[in-house]
Amino acid sequence: MEGRGHGRGRRWGLCILLALFTSGLIPAGAPPARSGGPAGPRLARAASGEAEEPGPEEIQWFREKMRISPKYLERDEGIMGVSWTHFFTMLFLVLFFIAAMTALVMRHRRTKQLLSTLLKEESHGPDR
């Protein structure tokens, strides 16, 4: 009986291993070299550490593949190298966070003040 259970576990292990191989989670060998356009060799160079700035041809190819219209490209950079839209959105979020934290601290102080007043009244009795 022991050998039978052991053999069943081995079969399950082989089935799981086969499933992982066929799903691609465990690579069976080196990945095939593909060239999907100008970015294919660039990715290979980037993986080996020889990355370089993309040229106008690669940028144009990317814009065509992503269907980015020239009217949506921002011409001027904003502050610290980010777009103005991103800068003002982040500024609004930071200001909102500061205002929310200020409101939280003020509410906490007011709660402590009311609680101390209630405790003081309870210990001294109501003033009549």
N, CA, C and O atoms as CSV, one atom per row, in Angstrom:
chain,resi,resn,atom,element,x,y,z
A,1,MET,N,N,0.813,-1.191,0.000
A,1,MET,CA,C,0.000,0.000,0.000
A,1,MET,C,C,0.859,1.260,0.000
A,1,MET,O,O,0.488,2.274,-0.591
A,2,GLU,N,N,2.031,1.187,0.679
A,2,GLU,CA,C,2.880,2.365,0.728
A,2,GLU,C,C,3.400,2.737,-0.655
A,2,GLU,O,O,3.415,3.914,-1.016
A,3,GLY,N,N,3.823,1.753,-1.424
A,3,GLY,CA,C,4.355,2.010,-2.758
A,3,GLY,C,C,3.312,2.600,-3.683
A,3,GLY,O,O,3.623,3.399,-4.566
A,4,ARG,N,N,2.074,2.195,-3.470
A,4,ARG,CA,C,0.998,2.697,-4.329
A,4,ARG,C,C,0.777,4.200,-4.108
A,4,ARG,O,O,0.635,4.947,-5.076
A,5,GLY,N,N,0.748,4.650,-2.850
A,5,GLY,CA,C,0.572,6.075,-2.546
A,5,GLY,C,C,1.765,6.895,-3.004
A,5,GLY,O,O,1.613,8.023,-3.474
A,6,HIS,N,N,2.953,6.322,-2.864
A,6,HIS,CA,C,4.169,7.020,-3.275
A,6,HIS,C,C,4.187,7.218,-4.791
A,6,HIS,O,O,4.570,8.282,-5.278
A,7,GLY,N,N,3.770,6.189,-5.535
A,7,GLY,CA,C,3.724,6.286,-6.995
A,7,GLY,C,C,2.695,7.306,-7.460
A,7,GLY,O,O,2.911,8.002,-8.452
A,8,ARG,N,N,1.574,7.395,-6.744
A,8,ARG,CA,C,0.537,8.362,-7.091
A,8,ARG,C,C,1.055,9.791,-6.899
A,8,ARG,O,O,0.779,10.667,-7.719
A,9,GLY,N,N,1.808,10.028,-5.812
A,9,GLY,CA,C,2.385,11.353,-5.569
A,9,GLY,C,C,3.401,11.733,-6.636
A,9,GLY,O,O,3.490,12.890,-7.047
A,10,ARG,N,N,4.163,10.744,-7.074
A,10,ARG,CA,C,5.155,10.991,-8.118
A,10,ARG,C,C,4.451,11.353,-9.431
A,10,ARG,O,O,4.884,12.251,-10.153
A,11,ARG,N,N,3.364,10.643,-9.724
A,11,ARG,CA,C,2.608,10.949,-10.954
A,11,ARG,C,C,2.037,12.365,-10.903
A,11,ARG,O,O,2.084,13.096,-11.892
A,12,TRP,N,N,1.497,12.747,-9.737
A,12,TRP,CA,C,0.957,14.105,-9.617
A,12,TRP,C,C,2.056,15.147,-9.794
A,12,TRP,O,O,1.849,16.175,-10.438
A,13,GLY,N,N,3.211,14.877,-9.224
A,13,GLY,CA,C,4.329,15.803,-9.378
A,13,GLY,C,C,4.740,15.955,-10.833
A,13,GLY,O,O,5.010,17.061,-11.301
A,14,LEU,N,N,4.785,14.821,-11.553
A,14,LEU,CA,C,5.127,14.891,-12.982
A,14,LEU,C,C,4.054,15.635,-13.774
A,14,LEU,O,O,4.374,16.384,-14.697
A,15,CYS,N,N,2.797,15.436,-13.423
A,15,CYS,CA,C,1.708,16.151,-14.116
A,15,CYS,C,C,1.809,17.651,-13.881
A,15,CYS,O,O,1.624,18.446,-14.803
A,16,ILE,N,N,2.104,18.031,-12.643
A,16,ILE,CA,C,2.245,19.465,-12.332
A,16,ILE,C,C,3.444,20.042,-13.067
A,16,ILE,O,O,3.359,21.142,-13.612
A,17,LEU,N,N,4.551,19.329,-13.091
A,17,LEU,CA,C,5.737,19.792,-13.798
A,17,LEU,C,C,5.468,19.938,-15.286
A,17,LEU,O,O,5.897,20.914,-15.902
A,18,LEU,N,N,4.765,18.977,-15.868
A,18,LEU,CA,C,4.406,19.046,-17.282
A,18,LEU,C,C,3.480,20.237,-17.551
A,18,LEU,O,O,3.618,20.921,-18.565
A,19,ALA,N,N,2.551,20.472,-16.648
A,19,ALA,CA,C,1.639,21.612,-16.806
A,19,ALA,C,C,2.403,22.935,-16.749
A,19,ALA,O,O,2.099,23.858,-17.505
A,20,LEU,N,N,3.387,23.030,-15.862
A,20,LEU,CA,C,4.187,24.259,-15.775
A,20,LEU,C,C,5.021,24.470,-17.033
A,20,LEU,O,O,5.169,25.601,-17.495
A,21,PHE,N,N,5.563,23.398,-17.587
A,21,PHE,CA,C,6.323,23.517,-18.831
A,21,PHE,C,C,5.435,23.981,-19.970
A,21,PHE,O,O,5.813,24.865,-20.739
A,22,THR,N,N,4.251,23.383,-20.079
A,22,THR,CA,C,3.377,23.731,-21.206
A,22,THR,C,C,2.771,25.115,-21.045
A,22,THR,O,O,2.463,25.767,-22.043
A,23,SER,N,N,2.589,25.587,-19.798
A,23,SER,CA,C,2.021,26.925,-19.608
A,23,SER,C,C,3.061,28.015,-19.818
A,23,SER,O,O,2.704,29.177,-20.013
A,24,GLY,N,N,4.334,27.662,-19.782
A,24,GLY,CA,C,5.387,28.645,-20.008
A,24,GLY,C,C,5.936,29.236,-18.729
A,24,GLY,O,O,6.807,30.104,-18.793
A,25,LEU,N,N,5.466,28.805,-17.569
A,25,LEU,CA,C,5.996,29.325,-16.317
A,25,LEU,C,C,7.426,28.864,-16.076
A,25,LEU,O,O,8.217,29.570,-15.451
A,26,ILE,N,N,7.750,27.686,-16.570
A,26,ILE,CA,C,9.123,27.202,-16.516
A,26,ILE,C,C,9.619,27.158,-17.958
A,26,ILE,O,O,9.131,26.349,-18.747
A,27,PRO,N,N,10.580,28.011,-18.316
A,27,PRO,CA,C,11.043,28.015,-19.702
A,27,PRO,C,C,11.807,26.738,-20.034
A,27,PRO,O,O,12.615,26.249,-19.245
A,28,ALA,N,N,11.528,26.214,-21.228
A,28,ALA,CA,C,12.188,24.988,-21.665
A,28,ALA,C,C,13.552,25.268,-22.281
A,28,ALA,O,O,14.371,24.356,-22.387
A,29,GLY,N,N,13.810,26.477,-22.679
A,29,GLY,CA,C,15.087,26.821,-23.296
A,29,GLY,C,C,15.181,28.326,-23.442
A,29,GLY,O,O,14.425,29.073,-22.819
A,30,ALA,N,N,16.107,28.760,-24.263
A,30,ALA,CA,C,16.271,30.188,-24.493
A,30,ALA,C,C,15.081,30.722,-25.279
A,30,ALA,O,O,14.598,30.052,-26.192
A,31,PRO,N,N,14.599,31.915,-24.942
A,31,PRO,CA,C,13.477,32.475,-25.687
A,31,PRO,C,C,13.888,32.786,-27.122
A,31,PRO,O,O,15.034,33.164,-27.366
A,32,PRO,N,N,12.979,32.634,-28.065
A,32,PRO,CA,C,13.325,32.916,-29.448
A,32,PRO,C,C,13.566,34.411,-29.671
A,32,PRO,O,O,12.892,35.249,-29.073
A,33,ALA,N,N,14.506,34.730,-30.512
A,33,ALA,CA,C,14.797,36.128,-30.835
A,33,ALA,C,C,13.747,36.625,-31.810
A,33,ALA,O,O,13.598,36.090,-32.909
A,34,ARG,N,N,13.028,37.644,-31.401
A,34,ARG,CA,C,11.991,38.220,-32.249
A,34,ARG,C,C,12.337,39.657,-32.548
A,34,ARG,O,O,12.936,40.355,-31.729
A,35,SER,N,N,11.962,40.078,-33.699
A,35,SER,CA,C,12.133,41.473,-34.061
A,35,SER,C,C,10.769,42.023,-34.422
A,35,SER,O,O,10.262,41.797,-35.521
A,36,GLY,N,N,10.181,42.748,-33.482
A,36,GLY,CA,C,8.859,43.310,-33.701
A,36,GLY,C,C,8.940,44.737,-34.175
A,36,GLY,O,O,8.020,45.512,-33.915
A,37,GLY,N,N,9.961,45.109,-34.836
A,37,GLY,CA,C,10.128,46.482,-35.285
A,37,GLY,C,C,11.439,47.020,-34.762
A,37,GLY,O,O,12.295,46.250,-34.326
A,38,PRO,N,N,11.613,48.338,-34.799
A,38,PRO,CA,C,12.869,48.937,-34.347
A,38,PRO,C,C,13.152,48.718,-32.863
A,38,PRO,O,O,14.302,48.829,-32.436
A,39,ALA,N,N,12.122,48.410,-32.069
A,39,ALA,CA,C,12.339,48.248,-30.632
A,39,ALA,C,C,12.922,46.880,-30.298
A,39,ALA,O,O,13.486,46.727,-29.214
A,40,GLY,N,N,12.819,45.879,-31.168
A,40,GLY,CA,C,13.301,44.535,-30.872
A,40,GLY,C,C,14.776,44.486,-30.530
A,40,GLY,O,O,15.125,44.033,-29.440
A,41,PRO,N,N,15.661,44.933,-31.413
A,41,PRO,CA,C,17.085,44.940,-31.074
A,41,PRO,C,C,17.408,45.863,-29.912
A,41,PRO,O,O,18.341,45.605,-29.152
A,42,ARG,N,N,16.642,46.939,-29.771
A,42,ARG,CA,C,16.858,47.881,-28.670
A,42,ARG,C,C,16.621,47.194,-27.326
A,42,ARG,O,O,17.370,47.406,-26.372
A,43,LEU,N,N,15.579,46.373,-27.256
A,43,LEU,CA,C,15.307,45.669,-26.009
A,43,LEU,C,C,16.417,44.678,-25.694
A,43,LEU,O,O,16.777,44.494,-24.532
A,44,ALA,N,N,16.960,44.040,-26.726
A,44,ALA,CA,C,18.056,43.105,-26.503
A,44,ALA,C,C,19.285,43.841,-25.978
A,44,ALA,O,O,19.971,43.345,-25.085
A,45,ARG,N,N,19.564,45.020,-26.526
A,45,ARG,CA,C,20.710,45.805,-26.044
A,45,ARG,C,C,20.455,46.313,-24.628
A,45,ARG,O,O,21.374,46.355,-23.810
A,46,ALA,N,N,19.211,46.699,-24.333
A,46,ALA,CA,C,18.886,47.192,-22.992
A,46,ALA,C,C,19.040,46.084,-21.964
A,46,ALA,O,O,19.494,46.334,-20.847
A,47,ALA,N,N,18.667,44.859,-22.327
A,47,ALA,CA,C,18.800,43.730,-21.405
A,47,ALA,C,C,20.267,43.425,-21.119
A,47,ALA,O,O,20.604,42.967,-20.027
A,48,SER,N,N,21.134,43.674,-22.087
A,48,SER,CA,C,22.552,43.394,-21.875
A,48,SER,C,C,23.287,44.586,-21.266
A,48,SER,O,O,24.485,44.499,-20.996
A,49,GLY,N,N,22.580,45.701,-21.046
A,49,GLY,CA,C,23.203,46.860,-20.412
A,49,GLY,C,C,23.753,47.869,-21.385
A,49,GLY,O,O,24.430,48.805,-20.960
A,50,GLU,N,N,23.499,47.729,-22.666
A,50,GLU,CA,C,24.027,48.653,-23.664
A,50,GLU,C,C,22.936,49.604,-24.158
A,50,GLU,O,O,22.856,49.867,-25.358
A,51,ALA,N,N,22.100,50.121,-23.265
A,51,ALA,CA,C,20.967,50.974,-23.655
A,51,ALA,C,C,21.468,52.327,-24.143
A,51,ALA,O,O,22.497,52.831,-23.694
A,52,GLU,N,N,20.730,52.886,-25.054
A,52,GLU,CA,C,21.041,54.210,-25.585
A,52,GLU,C,C,19.734,54.952,-25.810
A,52,GLU,O,O,18.661,54.350,-25.776
A,53,GLU,N,N,19.819,56.219,-26.034
A,53,GLU,CA,C,18.625,57.042,-26.260
A,53,GLU,C,C,17.979,56.666,-27.584
A,53,GLU,O,O,18.677,56.437,-28.573
A,54,PRO,N,N,16.641,56.600,-27.613
A,54,PRO,CA,C,15.975,56.278,-28.882
A,54,PRO,C,C,16.100,57.426,-29.873
A,54,PRO,O,O,16.037,58.599,-29.505
A,55,GLY,N,N,16.276,57.066,-31.124
A,55,GLY,CA,C,16.381,58.064,-32.169
A,55,GLY,C,C,15.007,58.473,-32.675
A,55,GLY,O,O,13.998,57.907,-32.255
A,56,PRO,N,N,14.959,59.442,-33.565
A,56,PRO,CA,C,13.677,59.910,-34.074
A,56,PRO,C,C,12.898,58.819,-34.812
A,56,PRO,O,O,11.667,58.816,-34.801
A,57,GLU,N,N,13.620,57.893,-35.455
A,57,GLU,CA,C,12.939,56.816,-36.180
A,57,GLU,C,C,12.180,55.903,-35.220
A,57,GLU,O,O,11.041,55.520,-35.489
A,58,GLU,N,N,12.820,55.555,-34.091
A,58,GLU,CA,C,12.164,54.706,-33.113
A,58,GLU,C,C,10.989,55.414,-32.451
A,58,GLU,O,O,9.944,54.809,-32.208
A,59,ILE,N,N,11.168,56.695,-32.164
A,59,ILE,CA,C,10.087,57.464,-31.541
A,59,ILE,C,C,8.908,57.563,-32.487
A,59,ILE,O,O,7.760,57.425,-32.063
A,60,GLN,N,N,9.172,57.801,-33.764
A,60,GLN,CA,C,8.093,57.877,-34.748
A,60,GLN,C,C,7.388,56.530,-34.875
A,60,GLN,O,O,6.162,56.479,-34.969
A,61,TRP,N,N,8.159,55.432,-34.878
A,61,TRP,CA,C,7.565,54.095,-34.954
A,61,TRP,C,C,6.646,53.854,-33.758
A,61,TRP,O,O,5.551,53.311,-33.904
A,62,PHE,N,N,7.109,54.269,-32.560
A,62,PHE,CA,C,6.301,54.103,-31.348
A,62,PHE,C,C,5.013,54.912,-31.441
A,62,PHE,O,O,3.945,54.414,-31.084
A,63,ARG,N,N,5.098,56.143,-31.911
A,63,ARG,CA,C,3.901,56.986,-32.032
A,63,ARG,C,C,2.916,56.406,-33.028
A,63,ARG,O,O,1.704,56.482,-32.821
A,64,GLU,N,N,3.425,55.823,-34.112
A,64,GLU,CA,C,2.532,55.211,-35.091
A,64,GLU,C,C,1.856,53.975,-34.515
A,64,GLU,O,O,0.657,53.777,-34.713
A,65,LYS,N,N,2.617,53.136,-33.800
A,65,LYS,CA,C,2.046,51.923,-33.225
A,65,LYS,C,C,1.027,52.247,-32.140
A,65,LYS,O,O,0.010,51.562,-32.029
A,66,MET,N,N,1.277,53.272,-31.344
A,66,MET,CA,C,0.373,53.651,-30.270
A,66,MET,C,C,-0.726,54.600,-30.750
A,66,MET,O,O,-1.632,54.950,-29.993
A,67,ARG,N,N,-0.634,55.006,-32.004
A,67,ARG,CA,C,-1.607,55.936,-32.614
A,67,ARG,C,C,-1.730,57.223,-31.807
A,67,ARG,O,O,-2.832,57.668,-31.485
A,68,ILE,N,N,-0.588,57.808,-31.489
A,68,ILE,CA,C,-0.543,59.064,-30.743
A,68,ILE,C,C,-0.550,60.208,-31.745
A,68,ILE,O,O,0.347,60.323,-32.580
A,69,SER,N,N,-1.553,61.036,-31.653
A,69,SER,CA,C,-1.676,62.177,-32.553
A,69,SER,C,C,-0.695,63.265,-32.132
A,69,SER,O,O,-0.459,63.455,-30.939
A,70,PRO,N,N,-0.120,63.981,-33.097
A,70,PRO,CA,C,0.817,65.055,-32.743
A,70,PRO,C,C,0.189,66.164,-31.906
A,70,PRO,O,O,0.894,66.864,-31.180
A,71,LYS,N,N,-1.134,66.332,-32.001
A,71,LYS,CA,C,-1.769,67.409,-31.238
A,71,LYS,C,C,-1.801,67.105,-29.742
A,71,LYS,O,O,-2.007,68.014,-28.938
A,72,TYR,N,N,-1.599,65.834,-29.348
A,72,TYR,CA,C,-1.601,65.476,-27.941
A,72,TYR,C,C,-0.212,65.473,-27.328
A,72,TYR,O,O,-0.071,65.213,-26.133
A,73,LEU,N,N,0.796,65.750,-28.100
A,73,LEU,CA,C,2.148,65.784,-27.580
A,73,LEU,C,C,2.408,67.146,-26.968
A,73,LEU,O,O,2.126,68.176,-27.581
A,74,GLU,N,N,2.942,67.148,-25.766
A,74,GLU,CA,C,3.201,68.406,-25.087
A,74,GLU,C,C,4.531,68.974,-25.564
A,74,GLU,O,O,5.543,68.276,-25.626
A,75,ARG,N,N,4.502,70.215,-25.888
A,75,ARG,CA,C,5.699,70.869,-26.432
A,75,ARG,C,C,6.622,71.382,-25.331
A,75,ARG,O,O,7.844,71.273,-25.437
A,76,ASP,N,N,6.035,71.941,-24.276
A,76,ASP,CA,C,6.829,72.545,-23.204
A,76,ASP,C,C,6.806,71.643,-21.982
A,76,ASP,O,O,5.777,71.070,-21.620
A,77,GLU,N,N,7.958,71.537,-21.364
A,77,GLU,CA,C,8.009,70.802,-20.111
A,77,GLU,C,C,7.667,71.761,-18.990
A,77,GLU,O,O,7.909,72.964,-19.091
A,78,GLY,N,N,7.111,71.231,-17.941
A,78,GLY,CA,C,6.751,72.048,-16.787
A,78,GLY,C,C,7.894,72.133,-15.805
A,78,GLY,O,O,9.067,72.107,-16.178
A,79,ILE,N,N,7.535,72.232,-14.561
A,79,ILE,CA,C,8.520,72.339,-13.482
A,79,ILE,C,C,9.104,70.962,-13.184
A,79,ILE,O,O,8.371,69.974,-13.152
A,80,MET,N,N,10.377,70.891,-12.973
A,80,MET,CA,C,11.099,69.664,-12.619
A,80,MET,C,C,10.944,68.565,-13.663
A,80,MET,O,O,11.015,67.384,-13.320
A,81,GLY,N,N,10.738,68.919,-14.912
A,81,GLY,CA,C,10.688,67.938,-15.985
A,81,GLY,C,C,9.366,67.220,-16.153
A,81,GLY,O,O,9.271,66.308,-16.975
A,82,VAL,N,N,8.341,67.597,-15.405
A,82,VAL,CA,C,7.032,66.976,-15.562
A,82,VAL,C,C,6.097,67.953,-16.260
A,82,VAL,O,O,6.349,69.157,-16.280
A,83,SER,N,N,5.025,67.432,-16.827
A,83,SER,CA,C,4.083,68.299,-17.533
A,83,SER,C,C,3.357,69.194,-16.531
A,83,SER,O,O,3.284,68.892,-15.340
A,84,TRP,N,N,2.830,70.289,-17.041
A,84,TRP,CA,C,2.103,71.214,-16.186
A,84,TRP,C,C,0.863,70.561,-15.597
A,84,TRP,O,O,0.520,70.808,-14.441
A,85,THR,N,N,0.194,69.738,-16.376
A,85,THR,CA,C,-0.999,69.064,-15.885
A,85,THR,C,C,-0.657,68.170,-14.695
A,85,THR,O,O,-1.350,68.184,-13.678
A,86,HIS,N,N,0.407,67.403,-14.831
A,86,HIS,CA,C,0.832,66.515,-13.745
A,86,HIS,C,C,1.241,67.338,-12.522
A,86,HIS,O,O,0.890,66.992,-11.394
A,87,PHE,N,N,1.978,68.418,-12.742
A,87,PHE,CA,C,2.435,69.257,-11.630
A,87,PHE,C,C,1.256,69.832,-10.856
A,87,PHE,O,O,1.235,69.770,-9.627
A,88,PHE,N,N,0.263,70.399,-11.570
A,88,PHE,CA,C,-0.872,71.004,-10.876
A,88,PHE,C,C,-1.766,69.948,-10.216
A,88,PHE,O,O,-2.355,70.213,-9.168
A,89,THR,N,N,-1.872,68.787,-10.799
A,89,THR,CA,C,-2.638,67.710,-10.163
A,89,THR,C,C,-1.971,67.288,-8.863
A,89,THR,O,O,-2.639,67.136,-7.840
A,90,MET,N,N,-0.653,67.098,-8.899
A,90,MET,CA,C,0.060,66.708,-7.686
A,90,MET,C,C,0.014,67.821,-6.638
A,90,MET,O,O,-0.103,67.540,-5.445
A,91,LEU,N,N,0.105,69.080,-7.071
A,91,LEU,CA,C,0.015,70.208,-6.148
A,91,LEU,C,C,-1.350,70.211,-5.463
A,91,LEU,O,O,-1.435,70.398,-4.249
A,92,PHE,N,N,-2.424,70.005,-6.240
A,92,PHE,CA,C,-3.764,69.955,-5.670
A,92,PHE,C,C,-3.874,68.811,-4.665
A,92,PHE,O,O,-4.444,68.994,-3.590
A,93,LEU,N,N,-3.343,67.647,-4.992
A,93,LEU,CA,C,-3.415,66.509,-4.078
A,93,LEU,C,C,-2.642,66.770,-2.782
A,93,LEU,O,O,-3.105,66.400,-1.703
A,94,VAL,N,N,-1.483,67.396,-2.879
A,94,VAL,CA,C,-0.696,67.703,-1.687
A,94,VAL,C,C,-1.428,68.725,-0.826
A,94,VAL,O,O,-1.488,68.575,0.395
A,95,LEU,N,N,-1.988,69.768,-1.449
A,95,LEU,CA,C,-2.732,70.771,-0.689
A,95,LEU,C,C,-3.968,70.154,-0.032
A,95,LEU,O,O,-4.294,70.484,1.109
A,96,PHE,N,N,-4.648,69.269,-0.741
A,96,PHE,CA,C,-5.810,68.603,-0.162
A,96,PHE,C,C,-5.393,67.742,1.027
A,96,PHE,O,O,-6.086,67.708,2.044
A,97,PHE,N,N,-4.269,67.051,0.903
A,97,PHE,CA,C,-3.772,66.218,2.004
A,97,PHE,C,C,-3.447,67.070,3.225
A,97,PHE,O,O,-3.782,66.695,4.349
A,98,ILE,N,N,-2.798,68.214,3.014
A,98,ILE,CA,C,-2.452,69.106,4.126
A,98,ILE,C,C,-3.720,69.634,4.795
A,98,ILE,O,O,-3.806,69.679,6.022
A,99,ALA,N,N,-4.713,70.036,3.977
A,99,ALA,CA,C,-5.974,70.533,4.537
A,99,ALA,C,C,-6.698,69.437,5.318
A,99,ALA,O,O,-7.260,69.710,6.379
A,100,ALA,N,N,-6.692,68.207,4.814
A,100,ALA,CA,C,-7.352,67.106,5.510
A,100,ALA,C,C,-6.652,66.799,6.831
A,100,ALA,O,O,-7.318,66.544,7.834
A,101,MET,N,N,-5.328,66.820,6.846
A,101,MET,CA,C,-4.598,66.567,8.084
A,101,MET,C,C,-4.832,67.689,9.093
A,101,MET,O,O,-4.943,67.425,10.290
A,102,THR,N,N,-4.909,68.940,8.626
A,102,THR,CA,C,-5.195,70.066,9.516
A,102,THR,C,C,-6.582,69.913,10.125
A,102,THR,O,O,-6.757,70.120,11.326
A,103,ALA,N,N,-7.570,69.553,9.309
A,103,ALA,CA,C,-8.929,69.350,9.813
A,103,ALA,C,C,-8.960,68.202,10.821
A,103,ALA,O,O,-9.673,68.283,11.821
A,104,LEU,N,N,-8.211,67.154,10.578
A,104,LEU,CA,C,-8.158,66.016,11.493
A,104,LEU,C,C,-7.558,66.425,12.833
A,104,LEU,O,O,-8.076,66.041,13.882
A,105,VAL,N,N,-6.483,67.192,12.815
A,105,VAL,CA,C,-5.844,67.639,14.055
A,105,VAL,C,C,-6.776,68.577,14.810
A,105,VAL,O,O,-6.898,68.477,16.031
A,106,MET,N,N,-7.442,69.495,14.093
A,106,MET,CA,C,-8.371,70.421,14.755
A,106,MET,C,C,-9.536,69.654,15.386
A,106,MET,O,O,-9.960,69.977,16.496
A,107,ARG,N,N,-10.049,68.655,14.696
A,107,ARG,CA,C,-11.141,67.851,15.226
A,107,ARG,C,C,-10.699,67.070,16.466
A,107,ARG,O,O,-11.443,66.942,17.438
A,108,HIS,N,N,-9.466,66.551,16.405
A,108,HIS,CA,C,-8.934,65.817,17.547
A,108,HIS,C,C,-8.797,66.728,18.765
A,108,HIS,O,O,-9.151,66.330,19.875
A,109,ARG,N,N,-8.294,67.932,18.571
A,109,ARG,CA,C,-8.149,68.891,19.677
A,109,ARG,C,C,-9.502,69.266,20.268
A,109,ARG,O,O,-9.659,69.336,21.487
A,110,ARG,N,N,-10.474,69.507,19.396
A,110,ARG,CA,C,-11.815,69.874,19.867
A,110,ARG,C,C,-12.457,68.716,20.631
A,110,ARG,O,O,-13.140,68.940,21.630
A,111,THR,N,N,-12.246,67.496,20.177
A,111,THR,CA,C,-12.784,66.330,20.884
A,111,THR,C,C,-12.167,66.212,22.271
A,111,THR,O,O,-12.871,65.943,23.244
A,112,LYS,N,N,-10.854,66.411,22.366
A,112,LYS,CA,C,-10.187,66.360,23.668
A,112,LYS,C,C,-10.699,67.465,24.585
A,112,LYS,O,O,-10.888,67.243,25.781
A,113,GLN,N,N,-10.922,68.649,24.033
A,113,GLN,CA,C,-11.418,69.775,24.817
A,113,GLN,C,C,-12.825,69.471,25.352
A,113,GLN,O,O,-13.095,69.692,26.533
A,114,LEU,N,N,-13.706,68.976,24.508
A,114,LEU,CA,C,-15.064,68.651,24.952
A,114,LEU,C,C,-15.055,67.524,25.984
A,114,LEU,O,O,-15.811,67.564,26.954
A,115,LEU,N,N,-14.205,66.522,25.780
A,115,LEU,CA,C,-14.119,65.411,26.716
A,115,LEU,C,C,-13.619,65.883,28.076
A,115,LEU,O,O,-14.136,65.466,29.113
A,116,SER,N,N,-12.612,66.752,28.069
A,116,SER,CA,C,-12.105,67.259,29.359
A,116,SER,C,C,-13.166,68.107,30.056
A,116,SER,O,O,-13.282,68.062,31.280
A,117,THR,N,N,-13.938,68.876,29.298
A,117,THR,CA,C,-15.017,69.673,29.886
A,117,THR,C,C,-16.078,68.765,30.501
A,117,THR,O,O,-16.549,69.028,31.607
A,118,LEU,N,N,-16.460,67.699,29.796
A,118,LEU,CA,C,-17.452,66.763,30.318
A,118,LEU,C,C,-16.946,66.055,31.572
A,118,LEU,O,O,-17.701,65.884,32.529
A,119,LEU,N,N,-15.692,65.646,31.578
A,119,LEU,CA,C,-15.131,64.978,32.745
A,119,LEU,C,C,-15.038,65.926,33.934
A,119,LEU,O,O,-15.265,65.514,35.072
A,120,LYS,N,N,-14.708,67.184,33.687
A,120,LYS,CA,C,-14.630,68.171,34.746
A,120,LYS,C,C,-16.012,68.399,35.363
A,120,LYS,O,O,-16.142,68.477,36.584
A,121,GLU,N,N,-17.045,68.507,34.519
A,121,GLU,CA,C,-18.415,68.682,35.023
A,121,GLU,C,C,-18.857,67.481,35.838
A,121,GLU,O,O,-19.524,67.627,36.862
A,122,GLU,N,N,-18.485,66.290,35.380
A,122,GLU,CA,C,-18.893,65.072,36.091
A,122,GLU,C,C,-18.271,64.993,37.463
A,122,GLU,O,O,-18.919,64.563,38.418
A,123,SER,N,N,-16.985,65.415,37.576
A,123,SER,CA,C,-16.314,65.327,38.868
A,123,SER,C,C,-16.730,66.441,39.824
A,123,SER,O,O,-16.743,66.223,41.035
A,124,HIS,N,N,-17.065,67.614,39.323
A,124,HIS,CA,C,-17.447,68.748,40.191
A,124,HIS,C,C,-18.947,68.879,40.343
A,124,HIS,O,O,-19.423,69.600,41.219
A,125,GLY,N,N,-19.677,68.208,39.522
A,125,GLY,CA,C,-21.125,68.331,39.564
A,125,GLY,C,C,-21.560,69.519,38.698
A,125,GLY,O,O,-20.752,70.398,38.399
A,126,PRO,N,N,-22.813,69.542,38.303
A,126,PRO,CA,C,-23.281,70.642,37.456
A,126,PRO,C,C,-23.304,71.961,38.234
A,126,PRO,O,O,-23.667,72.002,39.410
A,127,ASP,N,N,-22.913,73.023,37.557
A,127,ASP,CA,C,-22.943,74.367,38.182
A,127,ASP,C,C,-24.361,74.892,38.068
A,127,ASP,O,O,-24.884,75.111,36.976
A,128,ARG,N,N,-25.001,75.097,39.300
A,128,ARG,CA,C,-26.364,75.644,39.289
A,128,ARG,C,C,-26.450,76.844,40.157
A,128,ARG,O,O,-27.518,77.445,40.277
